[in-house]
Amino acid sequence: MKNFIESFRNVWKIEELKNRILWTLGLLVIYRFGAHVTLPGIDATQLAGLEGQTKDGIGSILDMFTGGSFSKASVFALGIMPYISASIVVQLMGIAIPYLQKLQKDGESGRKKINQITRWLTIGITLLQGPGYIYNLYRTIPNSAFLLGFDSFSFLFSSVLILTTGTIFAMWLGEKITDKGIGNGISLLIMVGILARLPEAFLQEVTSRMEGANGGLMLIAIEIIVWMLVIIACVLLVMAIRKIPVQYARRTNAGDFEQDMLGGNRQWIPLKLNSAGVMPIIFAQAIMFIPAALAGLSQSETSQSIAGAFSNMFGFWYNLVFALLILIFTFFYTAITVPTNKMADDLKRSGGFIPGIKPGVETSDFLDKIMSLITFPGALFLALIAVFPALVVSIGVQQSWAMFYGGTSLIIMVGVAIDTIQQINTYLLNKHYDGLMKSGKNRKAVA
């Protein structure tokens, strides 16, 4: 612990790193401040119906990803989710549209054009989601809460415009954090929004356990221990890799050590156990909205039964289908994001090869086989973590607190935290300090 504190102090000795951290914290504070600014024309004291809608079920997921903005009818009520949706759409379209495929291969200039397309698509998605959100307000809060009138066109127009502007501003904050701060800005905005609900959820669980003979402090301690074990499991899932050994035909001596000419010191290819990250859960979550919505269009008994089953995110059928979708999307997303053919071609051009495997097609087939073998246990583990909140709810844990036992929220928090710490680590090691994950004293530069 002493060495960790010393490493943490070293962060403030690096001027650039300190400025980046302060810049990041400042922009995050602005984002959290905006989450509490209610849309003009709405009485903030009459939002009980909206808050009740987001206490459990699917509504709680939407509120969690917006950091509570959804239930507060905030200017950031749609959060950064339209941008995430646009990014997913553009990424999937890149598989089928040659123009986007060309941009992906054009390096920095292509990336900028793709970002511009994503921004415009974000605006389009927000303009579609904005009226839907206002319509939801009409259904959940009393007419007296609309200070400009229940059916006022000026309120509808101004609110949609403000919601769109709020999403664009949140997107801008995320991009500025990425450029001038530390970590991935968009991911940090989502993580901060999720963490904002953690204290309230934990206090609700403590209050529930302390009332009567409901477990008391002992059960709270057990829950915290289980929670920490789940976090450790998520860290292992995010960090786990399979190392594929690589040899290079040409080598050269550099100083007192031998270095690969075109491969640096790395003599292996890292293949992640979970290459798809949290995207399969996000895809599956989006699909899970569809059955309930379609079934709700019919008033038949069967349709109502289906709507009820798929509206209960802690129910058996919901989680069974959810887990199966995660397995499918994990393989699908890994297949489109891990280009084994390109990896094999790059390896061949750099003079490298996998021992016992011929360069070219055989190398590509070998990498593809390995990815399939390691993706299966990774997908099972990801599906288990995704449905784990439903398991803990079944044994009496409050739904709001159970959301932090797995699912998208926990994977995002762990992944973003690891990525941010690794970036801070890079700055410390470059300045000859030990990183946050290493122990020891300051290291002197080698002359």
N, C-alpha and C positions, 0 to 999 in steps of 0.2 A: 504493500500500500504506500509506503514511504517513497519508493522509487516511482510509483505511478504519479504521486502528487508532485514529485520533482520534475517528471516529464511534462506534467500539465503546466507547471510554472514556466517551463522553457517555451511554451507556446507564446507567452506574452513577451518573450525576449526577441522574437522575430517580428519586426515591424510590419512587413507585408502580410504575414499570417494574422497578426492581431487586427489589422485594419479590415481584412477580409471577414473575419469572424464578427467584428462589430458591425460591419455593413450588413452581413446576413441577419444578425439579431435585430437590427433596426428595421429592415424591411419586413421581417416576420411580425414584429410588433405592429407595424402599420396594417398588415393583413388581418391580424387578430382584432385590431381596433375597428376595422371596417365590418367585421362579422357581427358587431353589436349595433350598427347603424341601421335602423329600420327604414324600409322604403317610405318615401314621402307620401302622405295621404292615408297612412294606416296607423291606427291607435295601438301602440305597442302593449297596452294593458289588457287587450282583448284577444290575445293570441293563444288562449288556453286550448282551444280546439286543435290548432295546428301543432302545439306541443304534445298533446295527447296522441295525435296521429303518428308521431315520430318516437314514441317511447319504446315501442317494441315492433317486431316484424320487419318487413322490408323498409318501412319508413325510417327506422332507426339506422339502417345502412346509409341511406341518402343523407341523413342528418350528420352521421359520423364523418363522412368524407368531406362535408362542407364545414366541419368544425362547429356545428350547431347553428350555422347561418340559415339553414333550411327552415328550422323551427322558429326562428326569430324574424322571418320575412325580411332578411337583411339585404343590403345592396349586393352582397356576395352570396345570395341564396343559392345560386347555381354553381358557385365555387369554380374550381378548375376542371370539373368533370367534362364540360363540353370540349375543352382542349384535349383531354385524354381520349375522348371518343373520336375526335378528328384525327388524332395521331394514329389510332388503331385503324381507322378507315383508310388513311393514306398508306399505311404499312401493308394492309391487305391488298389494296388496289395496285401496289407496286409489283405484286405477283403476276397480274394479268395485263397491265397497261405498259406497253413498250416505252412510252415517254418517261414514265416514272422510273423504270428500270435503267434507262440511260442516265437520268439524273443521279441515281444512286451510285453510278460508276464514275461520275464526274468530279468526285472529290469535294473540296470545300465549296466551290461554286454551285454544284448540284445540291449540296446540303442546304445552302441558303435558299435556293429556289423551292426545295421541298418544305422548308420551314415557312416560307411565304404562303405556299398552297395550304399548309396546315392552319395558318392563322386565318385565312379567308374562310376556310371550311368551318373553323371554330365559330366565327361570326354567324354563318348560316345556321349552324346547329343551335346556337344560343337564341337566334331569332325564332326558331321553331319551338324550343323548350320554354322560352319566356311566357308566351300566352298560355301554355299548359300549366305553368306554375301559378299564374294569376287565376286561372279557372279553378285550380285546386284551392286557392284562397277563398274564392266565392263559395265553395262547397263546405269549408271547414270553419270559417270564422263568421260571427254575426254581421249583419248588414251595417250595424251602427259603427263597426270598426273601420269602415271606409269613410274617411272624413270628407272626401271629395265627391261622395256619392257612389252607390253600389254599381250603377251601370254607366258611370262616367267614361266617355271615350278618352278624355284627357288623362284620366288616371291609368287606363290600360296602355295608352301609347307611351306616356312618360315612364311607367313602371317597366315595360319591356325594354325601352331604351336604356334605363338605368341598370337593369339586370345584365344587358349586353355589355354596357360599359364596365360594369363591375367585373365580369368575366375577363374582358380584355385587359383591364388593369391588373387583375390577379395573374394573368398570363405574363404581362410585362414584368411584374414583380419577380415571378419565377425565373424569367430569362435574365434579369439583372443580377439575381443571386448567383446564377450559374456563371455569368461573365465576371462579376466583380466580387462575389462572395466565395463561400466554401460549400462544396456539395452540389447536388443536383437540385436546382431551385424548385421545379415543379413537384418533385418528390418530397422536398422539405415542407412545402405548403400543405400537402396532403397529410404528412406525418404530424405536423403541428396541429392540424385540425382534429386528427384522431386523438392525440394526446390531451387535447383540451377537454375531452369528455372522460378521461381516465379518473381524475380525482372524484368527480361526482358519482361515477359508477362504483368506485371502491367504497365511498362513504355509504351509499345505499346498501351495499352488501354487508358492511359492518353493522349498520343499523338493524338490518334484517336478522343477522346472526345474534345480536345482543338482546333482541326482544324475546322474552320468555326462554324456554328451554330449546333453543334452536341451534345449538352447537357452541356458541360463545367464542372466546378467544382461541381456544384450541383448534376449532374447525377453520377459523380465519387463518391461523398459522399454516395449517395443512394446505389450504387453498393457495396461499402465497408460495409455498414450496412447490406445489404442482405447477403453478404459473411459471416459476423460474425454470423448472425442468422443461416445460414446453418451449420457453424462449431459447434455452440451450439447444433443444432439438431443431428449432428453426435456424439457429446460427449454423449448426452442422449441415443442414440442408442447403443453405445459401453458400457456404464455403467449400463444401465437398467437391473434389475434382478427381478425375481419373487421369493419371499421367501416362501418356503414350511416348515411349522412348524414341529418340530421333538421333541419327548419326549423320555427319556431314563428310562428304568425300574430300573436301579441301580444307586444310586447317593451317593456321599461321601462329607463330609465337609472338606474343605481345608482352614485353617486359618479362616478369618472372612466372607468368602463367600462360596456359594455352587457351586461345579464344577461337570460337567458330567465326569464320570469315563473314558469312551472311546470316548467321543465326544467333550472334551474341553468345552469351554464356549458357543460355537456355538449351538444354539437350532433351527436351520433352515437350509434347503438346498437351496443354491442360484442357480436358473435356469436362465440363461441369455436370454434376449429377442432376441439377435442375437448371438447364439452360434457358428454359422458358420463363423463369422468374415467377412473378405474380400474375402474368397475363392470362394463363388458363383459368384462374379463378375469376378474373374480371370478365372474360368471355362467357364463362358458364353462368356467372351472376346475371349478365345481361339477358341470356337466353331464358333464365328462370322467371323473368318478368312476363314472358310471352304467354305461357299456358293460362295463368290466372287472368290476364287481360282478355284473351280470346274467350275463355269460359264465362267471363263476366258479361259478355255480350248476349248470352242466352239465359233464359229464366228456367230452363229445364232442371229437373232434380239432379241429373248426371253432371250437367255443366256446373251447377252450384257446388256439387261435391268436389269436382276437380279444382274449382276456384279456391275452395277452402283448403284443400290439401296443399296447393302450390302457393298459398298466401302465408302459410305457417312455416317460416324458415327454420323452425326447430322440430318440425314433424318428420316422421320416418320416410315417407315417399318423397318429400322435397329433398331431403339430404341424400337419399339413394340416387335419385336422378342427378342431383348436383355433383356427387362424387363421380358418377359415370361420365358426365360431361367434362369434368376436369381431366380425367384419364385420356379422353379423346383429344381434347384441345392441347394437352401437354405434348402429345406425339405430333399433332398438327403444327403447333407453333415452333417446336424444336426443328421439325423438318424444313420450315421456311426460313428460319433464322440461323441455322448452323449449316453453311454451304460446304459440305464435305468434298464436293468436286473441286471447288476453288481452293480449299485447303491443300488438297493433293497436288493441284497444279502449281501452287505457290511453293510447296515443298520441293517439287521436282525442279523448278526453275532456280531455286537457291542451292541446289546441289545436295539436298538432304534426302534421307530415306528412312523408313521404319525397318529395323532389322528383321530379315526373314520375309519381307513383303516387297514385291516389285513396285517401282514408282509408276504413277499414272492411275489407270483404272483399278488395279488391284488395291492400291493404297486407298482410293476413294471408297471402294466396297468394304475394306477393312474398317475404316473410320465410321462408315455408316452402320456397320454391324455393331461396333462398340457403342455408338450412340444409342442404338436401339436397346442394347442390353442394360446400359446404365440409366436410360430414361424410364424404363418400366418401374424399378424400385423408387426412383425419384418421383414419378407420377403417383404411385401408391402413397408415399409419404406425404406428398402435397395434398392429396385428397383426404387423407386422415386428418391433417391439420385443419383443412377447410371445414370438415364436419365436426371437429372436436367441440366447438361451442354448444352444439346440440346435445352432445353426450353429457357435458357438465350441467346443462340446464335440467336434464332428466334426473339428476341427483339433488336438485334443489338450489342450484346457484342462480342468482338474479340474472335476468336476460342481459341487462346493460353491462354487467361485470363479465358475463360469459363471453361477450363479443371480443374480449381481449385475450381469450384463451386459444385463439386460432383464427382461421379465415384470412381474408384479405388484409384486415387491419394489422394483425401481428406480423405477417410476412412483410408488409410495407415498412413497418417500424423497424424491424430487424435489418432488412436490406438497406434502407436509407442510412441507418445508424452505422452499419459496417462500411458503407461507401464513404460517408463523411469522415469517419475515423481514419480510413485508409488515405484519404487526401491530406488530412492533417499530418499523418505519419510521414508522408512523402516530403512535406516541408521540413519536418524535424530532422529527418535523415539527411536531406540535402544540406542542411546547416550544421551537420555533424553532431546532432543530439540524438539520444535514444528515442525511439518512437513510443507512442502510448501503449503499444502492445509488447514492448520490450523493457527489460529491467537493466539497471546499470547507471553509471554516471556519464556526464558529458564526455563525448568523444572528441578528441583533438583532430584537427585536419592533418592529413598525412602530407607532408611536404613532398 
